């Protein structure tokens, strides 16, 4: 009986890992100048495909962090929407985090909206372990966001097959009442490969870095 239990335990560790050893949150969210990701997502209301592009266009210092500006452009039904997310690495001796410091949205309908997050939103954080959960923060629009690592798995997209992807469940609430939920998948050294709004990754380019 004991031998069978040991064998079952080894099987679970091999095929259903609880943690990816040697990798941290910064490996799953590359902040490299000129890095670019392209996504496609079928519209829920029409037969059209929504295409979005994300690219790190520059960096600046804010709240004592070196922030990388990730510009996201979406054009659907003739309405263009552009969002610039300013992300930063927060590295400590025993753990690291990916923080969103600022966000600026430009929309043809509502104009320009800017948010400085204090405290910053925690997009990813160590330890990368199944069951680990954290409060992301308030997004500036009245939504409180929580995230939880559900599992590690392989994801197939038009851009390729990615192993050891983190599957994260995100829950949003307003005034303590559940509002929406969805999932995001991040691949090591690539970033977001699938999401509830982006759809699936179709192409990407991460320039080499000495980080």
Residue pairs with C-beta under 8 A, 6 or more apart in sequence:
16 151
16 152
17 152
17 164
18 129
18 130
18 131
18 152
19 127
19 128
19 129
19 130
20 128
20 152
20 164
20 166
20 188
23 128
23 164
23 188
24 95
24 96
24 126
24 128
25 96
25 97
25 98
25 124
25 125
25 126
25 128
26 89
26 91
26 96
26 98
26 211
27 188
27 189
28 124
28 128
28 166
28 186
28 187
28 188
28 191
29 87
29 98
29 123
29 124
29 186
29 191
30 189
30 190
30 191
30 206
30 209
31 56
31 68
31 70
31 87
31 88
31 89
32 56
32 68
32 206
32 207
32 209
32 211
33 56
33 58
33 59
33 68
33 207
34 55
34 56
34 205
34 207
35 55
35 56
35 191
35 204
35 205
35 206
35 207
36 53
36 54
36 55
36 56
36 203
36 204
36 205
37 53
37 54
37 55
37 191
37 192
37 201
37 203
37 204
38 51
38 52
38 53
38 54
38 201
38 202
38 203
38 204
39 51
39 52
39 53
39 54
39 195
39 198
39 199
39 200
39 201
39 202
40 49
40 50
40 51
40 52
40 158
40 199
40 200
40 202
41 49
41 50
41 51
41 52
41 197
41 198
41 199
41 200
42 48
42 49
42 50
42 199
43 49
43 50
43 76
46 77
48 76
48 77
50 74
50 76
50 199
51 74
51 75
52 72
52 73
52 74
52 198
52 199
53 72
53 73
54 70
54 71
54 72
54 73
55 70
55 71
56 68
56 69
56 70
56 71
57 69
57 70
57 71
57 84
58 68
58 69
59 66
59 67
59 68
59 69
60 66
60 67
60 69
60 86
61 67
62 86
62 88
62 101
62 102
62 116
63 101
63 116
63 118
63 120
65 88
65 89
65 90
65 99
65 101
65 120
66 88
66 89
67 86
67 87
67 88
67 101
67 102
68 86
68 87
68 88
69 84
69 85
69 86
70 84
70 85
70 86
70 87
71 82
71 83
71 84
72 82
72 83
72 84
72 85
73 80
73 81
73 82
74 80
74 81
74 82
75 81
79 107
79 108
79 109
80 107
80 108
81 105
81 106
81 107
81 108
82 105
82 106
82 107
83 103
83 104
83 105
83 106
84 102
84 103
84 104
85 100
85 102
85 103
86 100
86 101
86 102
86 103
87 98
87 99
87 100
87 101
87 123
88 98
88 99
88 101
88 120
89 96
89 97
89 98
89 99
90 96
90 97
90 98
90 99
90 120
94 126
95 125
95 126
95 127
96 125
96 126
97 122
97 123
97 124
97 125
97 126
98 122
98 123
98 124
98 125
99 120
99 121
99 122
99 123
100 117
100 120
100 121
100 123
101 116
101 117
101 120
102 114
102 115
102 116
102 117
103 114
103 115
103 117
103 140
104 112
104 113
104 114
104 115
105 112
105 113
105 114
106 112
107 113
115 139
115 140
117 137
117 138
117 140
119 137
120 137
121 136
121 137
121 139
121 145
122 134
122 135
122 136
122 137
122 147
123 136
124 166
124 186
125 132
125 134
128 149
128 166
129 149
130 149
130 150
130 151
130 152
131 148
131 149
132 148
132 149
133 146
133 147
133 148
133 149
134 146
134 147
134 148
135 144
135 145
135 146
136 145
136 146
136 147
136 170
137 144
137 145
138 144
138 145
139 145
139 172
142 174
142 175
143 172
143 173
143 174
143 179
144 172
144 173
144 174
144 176
145 170
145 171
145 172
146 170
146 171
146 173
147 168
147 169
147 170
147 171
148 168
148 169
148 171
149 166
149 167
149 168
150 167
150 168
150 169
150 183
151 167
152 164
152 165
152 166
152 167
153 165
153 167
153 185
154 161
154 162
154 163
154 164
154 165
155 161
155 162
155 165
155 185
155 187
155 193
155 194
156 162
157 193
157 194
157 200
157 201
157 202
158 200
158 201
158 202
158 203
159 193
159 200
159 201
159 202
159 203
159 204
162 185
162 187
162 190
162 193
163 187
164 187
164 188
165 185
165 186
165 187
165 193
165 194
166 185
166 186
167 183
167 184
167 185
168 183
168 184
168 185
168 186
169 181
169 182
169 183
170 181
170 182
170 183
170 184
170 196
171 178
171 180
171 181
172 178
172 179
172 180
172 181
173 179
182 195
182 196
182 197
183 194
183 195
183 196
184 192
184 194
184 195
184 196
185 192
185 193
185 194
185 195
186 192
186 193
187 193
189 206
190 201
190 204
190 206
191 204
191 206
192 198
192 201
193 200
193 201
194 200
194 201
